[in-house]
Amino acid sequence: MEENITAEIMCVVAEEARASYPPEIVHEVDSNCEADAGGSVERVVGWLAQWRVDHPSDELAALAAAGAAGR
């Protein structure tokens, strides 16, 4: 039952993300097993690495500062 509730919550979260953000920035990743989770982590790390290439370090610092201020 707990797995079904978790799955339902994740479906709602995914639907809300798709409704709230442009489709090109919403990505669903599988995590049904350990291999899926590892692949998903690698994918996100790759996105972050590319973002760092595409954006100057001063933007990264500003983003980090904004995130720290929101805590």
Secondary structure, DSSP 4 states (H G I P E B T S, - for coil): -HHHHHHHHHHHHHHHHHHHS-GGG------SSHHHHHHHHHHHHHHHHHHHHHS-HHHHHHHHHHHHHT-
